[in-house]
Amino acid sequence: MKLVKSFSVDAPPERVAQALCSEAFNVAAETDREEVVSARVVAIQELPESRVFEVRSTEYKRTRLGRIDRSGTVESVTRHTYDPRVMTLSWDYRGAGSRWVTVAGVYRLSPSADGTRVVHDITIDVHVPLLGEKIAKLIAREFDEAAGRFERLLRRYAKESPGVDHPPAT
């Protein structure tokens, strides 16, 4: 299943990219998800042509139908790769059950009259006989529900001055 989300941020693409790659933004965005208990960012590689980091999270387990099960936790890793030459941030989520479910995406940043146009391409693959489509729709619905919160958070962090890894006071 493929989803495409797009929105504008009133900040230049470099500032939006800086926010998308910041530790504070990623921890805030991850812990905003209902199932996430805690999250941290681990830098993997920092080169002029790319930046690779992981968001490692502890999240509640899921039932076979994809619902949150607060009786225990599992670990997940989302690997992010930012390429400043083409202004894209690719990500790949791996959690418990990732042999059954894979979720990945790409944020594409481009200058616009409003500042930055963000296009988020998301791919959800569920390899579960009979229930796969239902689970994929549940995951897609979670992306839909989180989209507004994510956009507001990114706008807040992108407004912050360069080099600062926390949001402005509200």
Secondary structure as the mmCIF struct_conf table of DSSP 4:
data_model
#
loop_
_struct_conf.conf_type_id
_struct_conf.id
_struct_conf.beg_label_comp_id
_struct_conf.beg_label_asym_id
_struct_conf.beg_label_seq_id
_struct_conf.end_label_comp_id
_struct_conf.end_label_asym_id
_struct_conf.end_label_seq_id
STRN STRN1 LYS A 2 VAL A 9
BEND BEND1 ASP A 10 ALA A 11
HELX_RH_AL_P HELX_RH_AL_P1 PRO A 13 CYS A 21
HELX_RH_AL_P HELX_RH_AL_P2 GLU A 23 THR A 31
TURN_TY1_P TURN_TY1_P1 ASP A 32 ASP A 32
BEND BEND2 ARG A 33 ARG A 33
TURN_TY1_P TURN_TY1_P2 GLU A 34 GLU A 35
STRN STRN2 VAL A 36 LEU A 47
TURN_TY1_P TURN_TY1_P3 PRO A 48 GLU A 49
STRN STRN3 SER A 50 ARG A 62
TURN_TY1_P TURN_TY1_P4 ARG A 64 LEU A 65
BEND BEND3 GLY A 66 GLY A 66
STRN STRN4 ILE A 68 ASP A 83
TURN_TY1_P TURN_TY1_P5 PRO A 84 MET A 87
STRN STRN5 THR A 88 ARG A 94
TURN_TY1_P TURN_TY1_P6 ALA A 96 TRP A 100
STRN STRN6 VAL A 101 SER A 112
TURN_TY1_P TURN_TY1_P7 ALA A 113 ASP A 114
STRN STRN7 GLY A 115 VAL A 126
TURN_TY1_P TURN_TY1_P8 PRO A 129 LEU A 131
HELX_RH_AL_P HELX_RH_AL_P3 GLY A 132 LYS A 159
BEND BEND4 GLU A 160 GLU A 160
HELX_LH_PP_P HELX_LH_PP_P1 SER A 161 SER A 161
TURN_TY1_P TURN_TY1_P9 PRO A 162 GLY A 163
BEND BEND5 HIS A 166 HIS A 166
HELX_LH_PP_P HELX_LH_PP_P2 PRO A 167 ALA A 169
#
